[in-house]
Amino acid sequence: MITSIDVFLDIYSKKFLVGKLAYKDRIIYFEYDKQFLQSGIELSPYKLPLKSGVFICDNDIFEGLFGLFGDSLPDGWGRLLLDRYFLKQNIKYRDINPLDRLGYIGKYAIGALSYKPSIENVSFEMQKIVLDTLAHQSMEILKEDTQEYIERFLELGGSSAGARPKAMIQIDKNNNIISGSQKLQNGFTHYMVKFASSHDTKDIGKIEYIYSLMAKDAKIDMPDTKLLKGKYGTYFAIQRFDRVKDERVHIHSVAGLTHSDFRMPVLDYDDLLTLTFHLCKDIYEVIKMYRLACFNLFAHNRDDHAKNFSFLLDDEYNWKLSPAYDLTFSYGPGGEHSTTYLGEGKNPTEKHLLNLAEKHSIKDAQKIIDEVKNGLKNFSTYSKEFSLTNQSFNLLMQELKS
């Protein structure tokens, strides 16, 4: 069991000791390093401001961790992998604490944070990446309580956040694929590839890829995306925006930033627009968030919870809204949006969007709405181009029209 761990920030080729986490009597303590206090870098300004003293988190949303570090923890798929790994090491579930999980993640967390002491006794071979094989193996892990293949996915960064199986990879212009858990190779770029979960349709990758194209058409800030083809399936891949070549970028989700429970519908887009202006101090970032709110409404993306919005620190340590991610068709909790529109989650309308824009002094709201709607009109074209199944097409077409 790890009882203390050092936190480092490796950002834009600079490395800082941020501070130390300690675990005692089921309570987690954190203290900033004295030198880091002089840096002026606010990594989590609302819940963990840059000041001296020992901090104790006053809630259990991230298992007693502050959201800054909670963003490094896996959830869903990644947590399943880690729990199975620890079990294989004869470590009982009740004996695992959050610092153990951070210690395993070590230097492979999303964003720019890393943790020491890390669990260094794990070594893996860099095998060839075959997407069909990984898809099959991920489904085997989901279907049964198997220890097989666990190390393979952990090697590929599968313990990162998110519910669906995934792997961190590198891709070149010819779509050659290698492991992402190594120094960036010449001609390659960092990506994350997703695989279907046990309750997904077989064309979930095509759906998310089509959504990424429609988002770009709607002028949403999106990373590069790819639809990778295997022999037996297709897989959605998205370029990592927490990496610039091999440099790391600090990322903080809204859930971690505000200690919002992403498992519950606790936010409103009114909150998100207010937060964006307060944090970024830039109306253009607010407009980007507003455009995303419009897209999620018209595209029927109701899984718009607090972990699906994030902010980045740029190279001058100013906050910017991250590119969009996890945009896909979804029903949401109870058929409602996880994030409401001025209190409406079940049936938000264009009127709610216009009222939201008026409240936040967003000009050209109708123009933004029309641009988003026009972007979604390409659904039929993309569905035919990428051979979406009739079942998925009919379901999504009906919802996109409603």
Stockholm file with secondary structure:
# STOCKHOLM 1.0

chainA/1-402         MITSIDVFLDIYSKKFLVGKLAYKDRIIYFEYDKQFLQSGIELSPYKLPLKSGVFICDNDIFEGLFGLFGDSLPDGWGRLLLDRYFLKQNIKYRDINPLDRLGYIGKYAIGALSYKPSIENVSFEMQKIVLDTLAHQSMEILKEDTQEYIERFLELGGSSAGARPKAMIQIDKNNNIISGSQKLQNGFTHYMVKFASSHDTKDIGKIEYIYSLMAKDAKIDMPDTKLLKGKYGTYFAIQRFDRVKDERVHIHSVAGLTHSDFRMPVLDYDDLLTLTFHLCKDIYEVIKMYRLACFNLFAHNRDDHAKNFSFLLDDEYNWKLSPAYDLTFSYGPGGEHSTTYLGEGKNPTEKHLLNLAEKHSIKDAQKIIDEVKNGLKNFSTYSKEFSLTNQSFNLLMQELKS
#=GR chainA/1-402 SS CCCEEEEEEEETTEEEEEEEEEEETTEEEEEECHHHHTTCCCSSTTTSCSCSSEEECSCCTTTTSCHHHHTTSCCTHHHHHHHHHHHHTTCCGGGCCHHHHHHHHTTCCSTTEEEESCCCCCCCCCCCCCHHHHHHHHHHHHHSCCCTTHHHHHHTTTTSSSSSCEEEEEEETTCCEEESSSSCCTTEEEEEEECCCTTSCTTHHHHHHHHHHHHHHTTCCCCCEEEEECSSCEEEEEECTTEETTEECCEEEHHHHHTCCTTSCCEEHHHHHHHHHHHHCCHHHHHHHHHHHHHHHHTTBCCCCGGGCEEEECTTSCEEECCCCCCCCBCCGGGSCSEEBTTBCSSCCHHHHHHHHHHTTCTTHHHHHHHHHHHHTTHHHHHHHTTCCHHHHHHHHHHHHC
#=GC SS_cons         CCCEEEEEEEETTEEEEEEEEEEETTEEEEEECHHHHTTCCCSSTTTSCSCSSEEECSCCTTTTSCHHHHTTSCCTHHHHHHHHHHHHTTCCGGGCCHHHHHHHHTTCCSTTEEEESCCCCCCCCCCCCCHHHHHHHHHHHHHSCCCTTHHHHHHTTTTSSSSSCEEEEEEETTCCEEESSSSCCTTEEEEEEECCCTTSCTTHHHHHHHHHHHHHHTTCCCCCEEEEECSSCEEEEEECTTEETTEECCEEEHHHHHTCCTTSCCEEHHHHHHHHHHHHCCHHHHHHHHHHHHHHHHTTBCCCCGGGCEEEECTTSCEEECCCCCCCCBCCGGGSCSEEBTTBCSSCCHHHHHHHHHHTTCTTHHHHHHHHHHHHTTHHHHHHHTTCCHHHHHHHHHHHHC
//
